[in-house]
Each structure stands twice: as C-alpha cells, then as structure tokens.
Amino acid sequence: MPFDDSDVYKIIEGASNSLISSPDPKLEELLDSLIAIIKIGQEKDGYITTWRTINPSKPPAPWVKVEKGERWEYMNMSHEEYNAGHMYEAAAVHYWATGKRNFLDIALKNADLFVKTFGDKPGQILAVPGHEIIETGLVKLYQITGKQEYLKLAKFYLDHRGDPNKKEQYGAYAQDHKPVIQQDEAVGHAVRAVYLYAGMTDIAAIYNDASYRTAIDKIWDNMVEKKTYITGGIGAKHDGEAFGDNYELPNLTAYNETCAAIGS
C-alpha cells in the first residue's frame, strides 16, 4: 500500500515513547538499525517514498493513479505527505527519547525538500496533502529546530485547503470542500479529518489565531456532541471510513477505526 512506509515510522515512534519511560539499550540499538535502512532509502535531495523510488510506474494499489510516474502526482492518494508526516512525528519522539540526530536529520532533509517544493512562489507547487498529518509533523520539527519555514509550510497547507485555485480539489472526503476556517462540522474520512483538526489546533495555539480557534471549537463540539460513540469511537461509516450525518451512530455496522480514535 502507498502508506506502508508509515507503519515503520509508527513502530519507531511507539518504541521511542517506550524508551522515554523505560530505557532499553537493546531496543535503542534495534531502532538504530531500522533508521540506517531508512537512510539508505532516502534519495539525494531528501525525498522518501519507497514505492515511488522502487518502481514509480507501478503503484502499490489500484486506486493510486499514475500517468507520468513523477513525484507529487495524484497527491490525493499517493500518501507522500502522509508518510512524511508520520516520519517527522517519529523522528521528533526518537530525538526527545535518545538525544540522537540520526533519524531527525533524515526527517529534516526531507522537510527541507517540502519547503522548497510547495508554496505559492514561482516554480513551486500550489497543492495540499491528500491525507493530512504532515502539518502536525512540521510543527514538531519547528518546535525542535525553531525553523520558521516548517511552521509556515504547515500553515500554508492549512490555509490553502479548500482553495479552488490550487492544483487539485479533493472534496469533503478529504476536508477540502471549503477553507478550514469556514468549516464547522466533522466530515469525510475520519482519520484524515482528525489529523487535520490536530494541525488546526496547533496553528490556533501557536499563532493565537482567533479564526482557527473559532473553527476548531465548532468542529470539536460537533464531533463530540453529535458524532462520537459512548466508547469514544468516531467514523461510523464503512463507506469511506468516514463520519456520517449528525447522530448517525449505528451499533452493528459501526466502523470506528482505531487510527481515528487516536487522532481524537
């Protein structure tokens, strides 16, 4: 699958969190061996998406469209930004747990490529991630390095979601149906949604942005009061792994993906 890279990053993140509370030299050594393999897969300019590096003309799933076999093609489903976001999250926790920069430096090199590639300047791509999470990952890299470009790119991605002038429109499934500060209801793919809302919360807090805070408060109230099971599960619909209508909370057919609950 196009998101398989992220599973390795999630393992490293979870193990690194474990190291914070329970130091384990053998586990730390194992993580170093995984990180060394990740470094081998990173291209010279910092790019990492293994399926595209290995065979860009052959996507790992039929729903990932390939025309030219180029980077950033069909960003709605390529998961390039999604994988990167999980890498940033994992690299940050690994750095906090161990003080080592071996994974962090890989993540920073990749993030610098994103900063160079995406934006509204000449030669840059005006587009947003199909599957959110790179936004929160960029914020963590900013918190470690103080590099404003990471924070600005996170906000750029959020500011341009729902922008009809950008490269591609993804619709409500990917929370790309209108600008985020105009959204007031939890909609679409539940995992994508809560990762987006986490990024919006970061921006609201760091910038003290009232428009972001107002929007995320409305979305939160809608999700908690009308779209959350008593168990805390969210994303009731199998179709699209998505939020349903208000109070659409069936029991026998509830989907409630674990990834969405973590995000909430």
Buried (B, 14 or more C-beta within 10 A) or exposed (E): EBBEBBEBBBBBBEBBBEBEEEEEEEBBEBBBEBBEEBBEBBBEEBBBBBBBEEEBEEBBEEEBEBEEEEBBBBBBBBBBBBBBBBBBBBBBBBBBBBEBBBBBBBBBBBBBBBBBBBBEEEEEBBBBBBBBBBBBBBBBBBBBBEBEBBBBBBBBBBBBBBBEEBEEEBEBBBBBBBBBBEBBBBBBBBBBBBBBBBBBBBBBEBEEBEBBBEBBEBBBEBBEEBBBBEEEBBBBBEEBBBBBEEEEBEEEEBBBBEBBBEBB
